[in-house]
Amino acid sequence: MNIKLPDLPFPQDSLAPHISEKTIQFHYGKHHKAYVDNTIKLITGTDLEEKSVEEIIVISSNNADMVPLFNNAAQVWNHSFYWKSIKPHGGGTPSGPIKDKIDGKFGSYESFVAQFKNTAMSQFGSGWAWLVLKDDSILEITKTPNAATPITSNERPLFTVDVWEHAYYLDYQNKRADYLDVFFEHLINWDFVNSQL
């Protein structure tokens, strides 16, 4: 079995005050864990037991008989990627290759952040906002509903923001915009983003 709950890349209390330890306990320890547990239940005793989560996502995507498996496996992957996208004492203006790509595509970091926030705010209900590379070279801001993920298309994710309410409700209630401000000012892990290029 290749599916398991990954270790967090930071202590559960280390994102405070921007994301509280209580939010992490629920988000990681309850929600993310439930997606892992459900995926394991759904693949136990099948030929998918030894597949990677990425392989399971691709196999189950666009398959009406495998919607529950896709939803849970994709949420396992999305959450694991989200934890890598943030870090204690993160945020601020990027440096390195991603800065050049952002400036080249969006004109400035400020313009990029404004466009990303608009995309994240326009995701109705639950979902994700992403910065991806299309065709391995073109930066694009995109969003996906529910458990949908760019790894099922010709896009390479660079970072994601979880805009399901369980990611921020305990700390920000329904103020998604405030959560997004904090994400860019204090949380985004630009070192990880650069490592994806």
C-alpha positions as CSV (number, residue, x, y, z in Angstrom):
1,M,0.0,0.0,0.0
2,N,1.5,3.3,-1.1
3,I,-1.2,5.6,0.3
4,K,-0.5,7.2,3.7
5,L,-0.9,10.4,5.5
6,P,2.4,12.3,4.9
7,D,4.2,14.1,7.8
8,L,3.6,17.8,7.9
9,P,6.7,19.7,6.8
10,F,6.4,22.0,9.9
11,P,5.2,21.7,13.5
12,Q,1.4,22.1,13.9
13,D,1.7,25.3,15.9
14,S,4.4,27.0,13.8
15,L,2.1,28.9,11.4
16,A,0.4,30.8,14.2
17,P,-0.9,33.5,14.5
18,H,-1.6,33.3,10.7
19,I,-3.1,29.8,10.8
20,S,-3.8,28.5,14.3
21,E,-2.7,25.1,15.7
22,K,-6.4,24.3,16.1
23,T,-7.0,24.8,12.4
24,I,-4.1,22.6,11.5
25,Q,-5.3,19.9,13.9
26,F,-8.7,19.9,12.2
27,H,-7.5,20.4,8.6
28,Y,-4.6,18.0,8.7
29,G,-5.6,15.6,11.5
30,K,-9.2,15.3,10.6
31,H,-9.9,16.3,7.0
32,H,-6.7,15.2,5.3
33,K,-6.5,12.0,7.4
34,A,-10.1,11.2,6.4
35,Y,-9.3,11.5,2.7
36,V,-6.4,9.1,3.2
37,D,-8.4,6.6,5.2
38,N,-11.3,6.7,2.7
39,T,-8.9,6.2,-0.2
40,I,-7.3,3.2,1.5
41,K,-10.7,1.6,2.2
42,L,-11.7,2.1,-1.5
43,I,-8.6,0.5,-2.9
44,T,-8.1,-2.3,-0.4
45,G,-8.5,-5.7,-2.1
46,T,-8.2,-4.2,-5.7
47,D,-5.5,-3.9,-8.2
48,L,-5.0,-0.3,-7.2
49,E,-3.5,-1.2,-3.9
50,E,0.1,-0.8,-5.1
51,K,-0.5,2.2,-7.3
52,S,0.7,5.7,-6.4
53,V,-1.8,8.4,-5.5
54,E,-1.1,10.1,-8.8
55,E,-1.8,6.9,-10.7
56,I,-5.0,6.4,-8.8
57,I,-6.1,9.9,-9.6
58,V,-5.5,9.5,-13.3
59,I,-7.2,6.1,-13.5
60,S,-10.3,7.3,-11.6
61,S,-10.7,10.7,-13.2
62,N,-13.6,11.0,-15.6
63,N,-14.8,7.6,-14.6
64,A,-18.4,7.7,-13.3
65,D,-18.0,4.5,-11.4
66,M,-15.0,5.8,-9.5
67,V,-16.1,9.3,-8.4
68,P,-15.7,8.6,-4.7
69,L,-12.2,7.2,-5.2
70,F,-11.2,10.2,-7.3
71,N,-12.6,12.7,-4.8
72,N,-10.7,11.2,-1.9
73,A,-7.4,10.4,-3.7
74,A,-7.3,13.8,-5.4
75,Q,-7.9,15.5,-2.0
76,V,-5.0,13.4,-0.5
77,W,-2.7,14.8,-3.3
78,N,-4.1,18.4,-3.2
79,H,-3.6,18.6,0.6
80,S,-0.1,17.1,0.5
81,F,0.8,19.7,-2.1
82,Y,-0.8,22.5,-0.1
83,W,1.3,21.7,3.0
84,K,4.4,22.1,0.9
85,S,3.2,25.4,-0.6
86,I,3.3,27.1,2.8
87,K,5.8,27.4,5.6
88,P,6.4,29.3,8.9
89,H,7.8,32.8,8.2
90,G,7.0,32.5,4.5
91,G,5.4,35.0,2.2
92,G,6.6,38.3,0.7
93,T,8.1,39.1,-2.6
94,P,9.6,36.1,-4.4
95,S,13.2,35.8,-5.6
96,G,14.9,33.5,-8.0
97,P,13.5,32.0,-11.2
98,I,9.8,32.4,-10.2
99,K,10.2,36.1,-9.8
100,D,11.4,36.4,-13.4
101,K,8.6,34.3,-14.7
102,I,6.0,36.2,-12.7
103,D,7.3,39.6,-13.9
104,G,7.5,38.4,-17.5
105,K,3.9,37.0,-17.4
106,F,2.0,39.4,-15.2
107,G,4.2,42.6,-15.3
108,S,4.8,42.8,-11.6
109,Y,4.4,40.8,-8.4
110,E,1.6,43.1,-7.3
111,S,-0.4,42.5,-10.5
112,F,0.1,38.7,-10.1
113,V,-1.1,38.7,-6.5
114,A,-4.2,40.8,-7.5
115,Q,-5.0,38.4,-10.3
116,F,-4.5,35.3,-8.2
117,K,-6.7,36.7,-5.4
118,N,-9.4,37.5,-7.9
119,T,-9.3,33.9,-9.2
120,A,-9.4,32.4,-5.7
121,M,-12.2,34.7,-4.7
122,S,-14.3,33.7,-7.7
123,Q,-14.1,30.0,-7.0
124,F,-17.7,29.5,-5.9
125,G,-18.0,27.2,-2.9
126,S,-15.2,24.7,-2.2
127,G,-12.1,24.3,-4.3
128,W,-8.5,25.3,-5.0
129,A,-6.6,28.1,-6.6
130,W,-3.3,27.3,-8.4
131,L,-0.3,28.7,-10.1
132,V,0.6,26.2,-12.8
133,L,3.0,25.8,-15.8
134,K,1.2,24.9,-19.0
135,D,3.2,23.0,-21.6
136,D,6.1,23.2,-19.1
137,S,6.7,26.9,-19.8
138,I,3.7,29.1,-19.6
139,L,2.6,30.4,-16.2
140,E,-1.2,30.4,-15.6
141,I,-3.4,31.1,-12.6
142,T,-6.3,28.6,-12.5
143,K,-8.9,27.3,-10.1
144,T,-10.5,23.9,-9.6
145,P,-13.8,23.0,-7.9
146,N,-14.1,20.5,-5.0
147,A,-11.3,17.8,-5.4
148,A,-10.4,18.6,-9.0
149,T,-6.7,18.9,-9.6
150,P,-4.4,20.1,-12.5
151,I,-2.4,16.9,-12.5
152,T,-5.2,15.3,-14.6
153,S,-4.4,17.8,-17.4
154,N,-1.3,19.1,-19.2
155,E,-0.5,21.4,-16.3
156,R,2.3,21.3,-13.7
157,P,1.3,22.8,-10.3
158,L,3.8,25.2,-8.7
159,F,1.7,26.1,-5.6
160,T,-1.9,25.9,-4.4
161,V,-4.2,27.7,-2.0
162,D,-6.9,25.6,-0.4
163,V,-10.1,27.6,-0.5
164,W,-12.3,25.1,1.1
165,E,-13.7,26.7,4.3
166,H,-12.1,24.1,6.5
167,A,-8.8,25.7,5.6
168,Y,-9.5,29.0,7.2
169,Y,-13.0,29.2,8.9
170,L,-11.8,28.8,12.5
171,D,-9.4,31.7,12.0
172,Y,-11.1,33.9,9.5
173,Q,-14.7,32.8,9.5
174,N,-16.1,33.6,6.0
175,K,-13.4,36.2,5.2
176,R,-11.6,34.3,2.4
177,A,-10.0,37.6,1.2
178,D,-8.3,38.1,4.6
179,Y,-7.0,34.5,4.5
180,L,-5.6,35.1,1.0
181,D,-3.9,38.3,2.1
182,V,-2.2,36.4,4.9
183,F,-1.2,33.5,2.5
184,F,0.8,35.9,0.4
185,E,2.2,38.1,3.2
186,H,3.2,35.4,5.6
187,L,2.8,31.8,4.4
188,I,3.7,31.0,0.8
189,N,6.8,28.9,0.4
190,W,8.7,30.5,-2.5
191,D,11.6,28.1,-2.0
192,F,9.2,25.2,-2.8
193,V,7.8,27.0,-5.8
194,N,11.2,27.6,-7.2
195,S,12.0,23.9,-6.7
196,Q,9.1,23.0,-9.0
197,L,10.4,24.9,-11.9
